[in-house]
Each structure stands twice: as C-alpha cells, then as structure tokens.
Amino acid sequence: MQQSEPATAYVLKMYPRFSETFIVSEILAREAAGERIEIFALRPTTDARFHPELARVKAPVTYIGRPQSSSGVWETFRAAASAGLTDEVSGAFRELAAADADDAVQAINLAAALQHSNIRHLHAHFASAATAVTRLASLITGIPYSFTAHAADIFRDSVSREDLRAKLADAHHVVTISDYNLQYLRRHFPQQADRIRLVRNGLELARFPYRDPRPAGSTVRIAAVGRLVEKKGFQHLLPALAALTGSGVRADVRIAGTGMMAQDLQSALARLGLSQHVRMLGPQTQDQIHELLDWADVFVAPCVVGSDGNADGIPTVLLEAMATGTPCISTAVTGIPEIVRDGSTGILIEPGNPALLEQAIRRIISPATDRMFLARNARDLIEREYDAGRQAAALRRLSRQAVVQRPGAQSPLPQFAVPQDLLSLPTESEPEPEAVA
C-alpha cells in the first residue's frame, strides 16, 4: 500500500559511505521536519565502519541492481515491461543508448523500482554517476529531479562540460553548496543559471555544543581530519610542522583519515623527524572526531587544488570544528573563504605553502591573538548560515515546486525567477574563475 505522504527519493552512488556524513545529516534534518525520504543506492557500501547517526535514519534503502551478464540485462527489460514502462523506455532509448551501459541499465531498474513507491521527486548528490542515473530515470518516469553539485564533480579536469550541461538543463533545479560554486556554474552555464540554487550544507547544531577555546598550553595540540589524498593538503602540513617543531615549539599533532597517500605521508613523517610529534589515527567515527576537536587547541584544513583540478568544496569537519569552538586555520580554496574569514572567524592563507602554514599556527597560538573572538565569531556564522534545519526547509521548498509529468506531456517544468543581483554573469572580457578563490 502506498503511503499518503509522497516521498523524496535520494539516489546515491553508495550508501552508507563513511566520508559522506553531510548526506546523513541532510536526510535526518528533512525527516525531522516531517518529510518522508526513501534511499536508492547504486552500489553497496564497501566501508567496514559506520557512524552511529546512521541508526537514526528512518528511510528505507533499496539497492538498484547492476547486471553483470546479458541475461541480467534482459531481466532489466522484463522488469521494465512488468512495471508498464515499455513505451517510456522506448521513448528514452536515444538517451539510454548514448549513456554509460551501467548507468543506462541501472536507470531502467531504478525507474521500475519507482513504480512501486509513492515518489514525487528525485534528488542525487554529486553531478556524476548518481545524477546520470537519476536523469535517465526521470526521463523514463516523468518524476522531476534535482541534484547537489559539490566540488570534484564540477572542478575536476575530467568532467565533461556537455554532460554537465545536459544534467543542468534537464533538472528541475540544481543545488550547490557555496557561493563560489554558484557563480562558477552560472558563469560556465548561463543558459541554466535560473535553476541553480545556493543551499549550504548544514549541521545538526545540537550535536555540536560550543565551548570557548582554552589558552594554548606549553604543548600545542593540533588536529587535522580528512581523506589522505592530494586535495586535502597534508603533504604541505607535514613540512610546516617540521619547521615548527624544529624551532623548538612543542606540538602534539593528530591526523585522522585514510586514503591513497597514507604510506607516502607515513614515510614523510620519518624523513622529517616527526614520528614523535605526529600520530596518524586512521578512520574515525563522528564521536571520535568530536573528541578530537574537543582535545585540540587548533584545527588545520590545509586544502589545495589537486593536479587534476580536484578541489574540496567546504569540508564538513571544518564546519564542525568552527561550531564547537576550536580555532581554525584553512586555505583560500573554492568556498572556504566564505566561512574562514581571516582575522574574524579563523586564519586564512594561500594554499600549498608550508611556510605560511607554519606562520599561521604560530599566529593562532600567540597570546596576541584573541582566540575567543575568533571562536565565537565562527560559531555565530555557523548558526546563521549552516543550520541543517534551514537547509532542510530550503530543499523542501524547492522540491515542492516540482510537478510529476509523464513523458510526452507538453507543459514545461516551472521556471524560477532569480533576482538579477544574484546572477552576476560575466561579460566575455571577464576571466573565468580559477579553482582557487
């Protein structure tokens, strides 16, 4: 039996995913506001550890099949026929044939699964595989879709502009997480500018109680958290720490996370003489991250733009550190300057410069720096702009404007009236933005 309240379907490449806590927070906030959510995952999780917040998610999870044989593909077509989608799949055949084979087959399977659910809107995270499948399923079913664009999915060199343009053009609306991203997308895709919206990632603020920062002690306690990959910038943090400790500053440094650079960073610790000062903690649960932030005198997010154009958006853990009162240092990459405002909510430096990182650490632990001023301003900013409840309300308003439309209908999707002062589209003479703000 269908439930009376139509649901929003979240289409995710993998669920649950240890590093994607922001998606769980978003779903929890929407459920807390009374929305019904269903999750459709394209891949089973490969993570061995899970955050406790997952247990609070009420949404049922459906895993969408990905056939590994021709007979499995045939079963996909049979399922579509049984769901009454023969004409719809036929009508979308040109788009399906042009798509990646896995994406096309999973889109048909998703469309068939949606026929058994009371779904009014589809939402994907990241403008990559999940959105590709969601777009095709929308073409088949007529259920409108939206997606959230983050960072790697729009900045990486391998991103196809034409593919992204198609996803933007067919979406009812598109959400992105920073004003930097908003202006970047509107600049590069002016014809789709009216449907791109800024909705910042949110935190469940009750889970992140604030405390004024302690004065830095004789041994400065430094925390850093993130996947051990190029764009996180830990390869620049270690030389900064070597210079700091080499000059006589006592430091206890803990870096949480795992990734492909783990062995390189471990080798660098030994080479730089940091083995007695820096501990690599590996992956940590959210509760463990909260304990780490409470322990730390300083939180450092030394983000850079990777050699492939990959860049962070706004790291969720940076928001969490700011919310809890840990003084923060970060870099001027994409949307980070929107939260870390130098001398006001933290210390902001140019990316990829170990000497500047060392200077920033010295500055933030100096008695001349009003750490309480920075921390309180940071918390105020998080409360004003990064509250998960406000994020959920904004997403709900956007999705409620969408109307299910069966394929072949002639009425267009509703358009948005965007204030002209928000468009800020460039003239041809203006340079394109770099991936570093």
C-alpha positions in Angstrom: 0.0 0.0 0.0 1.3 3.4 -0.9 1.7 5.9 1.9 -0.3 9.1 1.9 2.6 11.4 2.0 4.6 11.4 -1.2 8.3 10.9 -0.6 11.5 12.3 -2.0 13.9 9.7 -3.3 17.6 10.2 -2.6 19.6 8.5 -5.3 23.2 7.9 -4.1 26.1 6.1 -5.7 26.9 4.3 -2.5 25.1 4.2 0.8 26.2 4.4 3.6 29.5 6.0 2.9 31.8 6.7 5.8 33.1 10.0 4.4 29.7 11.4 3.4 28.3 12.4 6.8 26.8 15.6 5.3 24.3 13.5 3.4 23.2 11.6 6.5 22.8 15.0 8.3 20.7 16.3 5.4 18.4 13.3 5.4 18.0 13.4 9.2 17.1 17.1 9.1 14.5 16.5 6.4 13.0 13.6 8.3 12.9 15.7 11.4 10.9 18.3 9.5 8.3 15.7 8.7 9.4 14.7 5.2 9.3 11.1 4.0 12.6 10.0 2.4 13.5 6.8 0.5 17.1 6.0 -0.4 18.1 4.2 -3.6 21.7 3.2 -3.7 23.6 2.2 -6.9 26.4 0.4 -5.0 26.5 -1.5 -1.7 28.9 0.0 0.8 32.5 -1.1 1.0 33.1 0.6 4.3 33.8 -1.5 7.4 32.9 1.2 9.9 29.8 3.2 10.4 28.8 6.4 12.2 26.1 6.0 14.9 23.9 8.6 13.3 23.0 6.1 10.6 20.8 4.3 13.2 18.6 7.4 13.3 17.8 7.4 9.6 14.2 6.1 9.1 14.4 6.0 5.3 14.2 2.5 3.7 17.1 1.7 1.5 16.7 -0.1 -1.9 19.8 -1.3 -3.8 19.5 -0.9 -7.5 20.8 -3.9 -9.4 23.7 -3.7 -11.8 23.6 -6.8 -14.1 26.9 -8.5 -14.9 25.6 -10.6 -17.8 23.5 -10.3 -20.9 20.8 -12.4 -19.2 20.8 -9.9 -16.3 20.2 -7.0 -18.8 17.3 -8.9 -20.3 15.8 -9.3 -16.8 16.1 -5.5 -16.5 13.9 -5.1 -19.7 11.4 -7.6 -18.4 11.1 -5.7 -15.1 10.5 -2.5 -17.0 7.8 -4.2 -19.1 6.2 -5.6 -16.0 6.2 -2.1 -14.5 4.3 -0.8 -17.5 7.3 1.2 -18.8 7.7 -0.3 -22.3 6.7 2.9 -24.1 8.6 5.1 -21.7 11.9 3.2 -22.1 11.4 3.2 -25.8 10.9 7.0 -25.8 14.1 7.4 -23.8 16.1 4.9 -25.9 18.3 7.5 -27.7 19.5 8.9 -24.3 19.9 5.4 -22.8 21.9 4.3 -25.8 24.2 7.3 -25.5 24.8 6.7 -21.8 27.3 4.5 -20.0 26.0 1.0 -20.1 25.9 0.5 -16.3 24.2 3.9 -15.9 21.5 3.1 -18.5 20.7 -0.3 -17.1 20.5 1.0 -13.5 18.3 3.9 -14.7 15.8 1.4 -16.1 16.0 -0.7 -12.9 15.5 2.5 -10.8 12.5 3.6 -12.9 10.9 0.2 -12.4 11.5 0.3 -8.7 10.0 3.8 -8.5 6.7 2.4 -9.9 6.2 0.6 -6.5 6.8 3.8 -4.4 4.9 7.0 -3.9 7.8 9.2 -5.0 7.2 12.8 -6.1 10.8 14.0 -6.5 14.3 12.5 -7.1 17.4 14.1 -5.6 21.0 13.0 -6.2 24.3 14.0 -4.6 27.3 14.8 -6.9 26.9 15.6 -10.6 28.4 12.3 -11.6 27.1 8.7 -11.7 24.2 9.2 -9.3 22.9 12.2 -11.3 23.5 10.4 -14.6 21.2 7.5 -13.5 18.7 9.9 -11.9 18.4 12.0 -15.0 17.7 8.9 -17.2 15.2 7.5 -14.7 13.5 10.9 -14.7 13.2 10.9 -18.5 11.6 7.4 -18.3 9.2 8.1 -15.4 8.5 11.8 -15.7 9.4 12.3 -12.0 11.3 15.6 -11.8 14.9 15.5 -10.4 17.4 17.7 -8.8 21.0 17.3 -7.7 23.6 18.8 -5.4 26.9 19.8 -7.0 29.8 19.7 -4.7 33.4 20.1 -5.9 35.2 17.2 -7.6 32.1 16.6 -9.7 32.4 20.1 -11.3 36.0 21.1 -11.0 38.0 18.0 -11.9 39.6 18.2 -15.3 37.9 15.0 -16.5 34.4 16.5 -16.0 32.6 16.7 -19.4 31.1 20.2 -19.9 28.5 18.8 -22.3 27.5 16.0 -19.9 27.2 18.5 -17.1 25.2 20.9 -19.3 22.7 18.2 -20.1 22.2 17.3 -16.4 21.7 21.0 -15.5 19.3 21.6 -18.4 17.0 18.6 -17.6 17.0 19.2 -13.8 14.0 20.9 -12.2 16.6 22.7 -10.0 20.2 22.3 -9.0 21.7 22.9 -5.6 25.3 23.8 -4.8 27.0 24.3 -1.5 28.9 27.6 -1.8 28.6 31.0 -3.4 31.9 30.2 -5.2 30.3 27.2 -6.8 27.1 29.1 -7.6 29.0 31.8 -9.5 31.3 29.2 -11.2 28.3 27.2 -12.5 26.3 30.3 -13.6 29.4 31.7 -15.4 30.0 28.5 -17.3 26.4 27.6 -17.9 24.5 30.9 -18.3 21.5 29.2 -20.1 20.9 27.1 -17.0 21.6 29.9 -14.5 18.0 30.4 -13.4 17.7 26.9 -11.9 21.0 26.8 -9.9 20.5 27.5 -6.2 22.7 28.0 -3.2 21.8 25.8 -0.3 24.7 25.4 2.1 25.5 22.2 3.8 24.1 22.1 7.4 25.0 20.7 10.8 22.6 19.4 13.4 23.8 22.2 15.8 22.5 20.4 19.0 25.1 17.7 18.3 28.0 20.3 18.3 27.8 22.2 21.6 30.1 25.2 21.7 32.8 25.8 24.3 35.2 28.7 24.5 38.7 27.7 23.4 41.3 27.0 26.1 44.6 29.0 26.0 47.2 27.1 24.1 49.4 25.3 26.6 53.2 24.6 26.5 52.5 21.8 24.1 50.2 22.9 21.3 47.6 20.3 20.3 46.9 20.3 16.6 44.2 18.3 14.8 43.6 17.6 11.1 40.9 15.4 9.6 40.3 14.2 6.0 40.9 11.6 3.4 44.6 11.2 2.8 44.5 12.4 -0.8 46.2 15.3 -2.6 43.5 17.9 -2.3 43.4 17.7 1.5 47.0 19.2 1.5 48.5 17.1 4.3 51.7 16.8 2.2 52.1 20.6 2.9 51.2 20.4 6.5 54.0 18.0 7.5 56.9 20.3 6.3 55.2 23.1 8.2 55.1 21.0 11.4 58.7 20.0 10.9 59.7 23.7 10.7 57.6 24.5 13.8 59.0 21.7 16.0 62.5 22.2 14.6 62.4 25.7 16.0 61.6 24.4 19.5 57.8 24.6 19.6 56.4 21.6 21.3 53.5 20.1 19.3 51.2 17.1 19.7 49.6 16.5 16.3 46.9 14.0 15.4 45.7 13.4 11.8 42.5 11.4 11.3 41.7 9.7 8.0 42.7 7.1 5.5 43.5 7.2 1.8 45.9 6.5 -1.1 48.6 8.8 0.3 48.8 7.1 3.7 52.1 5.3 3.0 53.6 8.4 1.5 52.7 10.5 4.5 53.9 7.9 6.9 57.3 7.9 5.1 57.4 11.7 5.2 56.9 11.6 9.0 60.1 9.5 9.4 62.0 11.6 6.8 61.1 14.9 8.5 61.7 13.6 12.0 58.1 14.0 13.0 57.4 10.5 14.3 57.5 11.6 17.9 55.2 14.5 17.3 52.5 13.3 14.8 50.1 10.4 15.1 48.2 9.0 12.2 44.9 7.9 13.7 43.3 6.2 10.6 39.5 6.5 10.0 37.5 7.8 13.0 33.7 7.8 13.8 31.9 11.1 14.3 32.0 10.6 18.0 35.8 10.1 17.9 36.1 13.2 15.7 34.1 15.2 18.3 36.5 14.0 21.0 39.5 15.0 18.8 38.1 18.5 18.2 37.5 18.9 21.9 41.1 17.9 22.6 42.6 20.2 20.1 43.9 23.8 20.5 44.0 24.3 16.7 42.2 22.7 13.8 44.0 22.8 10.4 42.4 22.2 7.0 45.3 22.7 4.6 43.3 22.2 1.4 44.8 22.6 -2.1 43.7 22.2 -5.7 44.9 18.8 -7.0 47.0 18.3 -10.1 43.8 17.0 -11.8 41.8 20.1 -10.9 40.1 18.2 -8.0 39.3 20.5 -5.0 37.4 20.5 -1.8 34.1 22.3 -1.5 33.7 23.2 2.1 34.9 20.3 4.4 32.2 19.3 6.8 34.7 18.7 9.6 35.8 22.4 9.2 32.2 23.4 9.9 32.2 21.1 12.9 35.4 22.5 14.3 34.1 26.1 13.9 30.8 25.1 15.5 32.5 23.6 18.6 34.9 26.5 19.3 38.2 25.1 18.0 40.2 27.9 16.4 40.7 27.1 12.7 43.3 27.6 10.0 42.5 26.9 6.4 43.3 27.9 2.8 41.7 30.1 0.1 40.3 27.2 -2.0 36.9 27.4 -3.6 34.2 28.2 -1.0 36.4 28.0 2.1 36.9 31.8 2.4 33.1 32.1 2.8 33.5 30.5 6.3 37.1 31.1 7.3 37.4 34.9 7.2 40.9 35.9 8.1 41.1 37.6 11.5 37.4 37.2 12.1 36.4 33.6 12.1 39.8 32.0 11.8 43.1 32.3 9.9 43.0 32.0 6.1 46.2 31.6 4.0 47.1 30.8 0.4 47.2 27.1 -0.3 50.2 24.9 -0.8 52.7 26.9 1.2 54.2 25.2 4.2 55.9 28.4 5.4 52.5 30.2 5.5 51.0 27.2 7.4 53.8 27.4 10.0 53.3 31.2 10.4 49.5 30.7 10.7 50.0 28.1 13.5 52.3 30.4 15.4 49.8 33.3 15.0 46.8 31.3 16.2 48.6 30.1 19.4 50.1 33.5 20.1 48.9 35.4 23.2 48.4 38.4 20.9 45.6 36.5 19.1 42.2 36.7 20.6 41.2 33.1 20.2 37.9 33.5 21.9 37.0 36.3 19.5 37.7 34.0 16.5 35.8 31.1 18.0 32.7 33.0 19.0 32.5 34.7 15.6 32.9 31.3 13.9 30.1 29.8 16.0 27.8 32.7 15.2 28.5 32.3 11.4 27.7 28.5 11.6 24.4 29.2 13.5 23.4 31.8 10.9 24.3 30.0 7.7 24.9 26.3 8.3 22.0 25.1 10.3 20.6 21.8 9.0 17.0 22.8 9.8 17.3 25.8 7.5 18.9 23.6 4.8 16.1 21.1 5.0 13.4 23.8 4.7 15.1 25.3 1.6 15.4 21.9 0.0 11.8 21.1 0.8 10.6 24.4 -0.7 12.4 23.7 -4.0 11.2 20.1 -4.4 7.6 21.1 -3.6 7.6 23.3 -6.7 8.3 20.3 -8.9 5.4 18.5 -10.6 5.4 15.0 -11.8 5.0 14.9 -15.6 4.6 11.8 -17.6 6.9 11.6 -20.7 5.3 13.1 -23.8 3.4 15.8 -21.9 3.8 19.3 -23.4 3.7 21.6 -20.4 7.2 22.8 -19.4 8.8 22.4 -16.0 8.2 25.5 -13.9 11.0 28.1 -14.1 12.4 30.2 -11.3 12.5 34.0 -11.0 16.1 34.7 -9.9 16.9 38.2 -8.6 19.2 39.9 -11.1 21.7 40.8 -8.5 22.3 37.1 -7.8 23.1 36.2 -11.4 26.4 38.2 -11.6 27.1 36.7 -15.0 30.4 37.8 -16.6 30.9 39.6 -19.8 33.1 38.0 -22.4 36.0 40.1 -21.3 35.9 38.8 -17.7 38.3 35.9 -16.9 37.0 32.6 -15.9 37.3 31.7 -12.2 40.2 29.5 -11.1 39.6 26.6 -8.8 41.2 28.6 -6.1 39.4 31.6 -4.7 
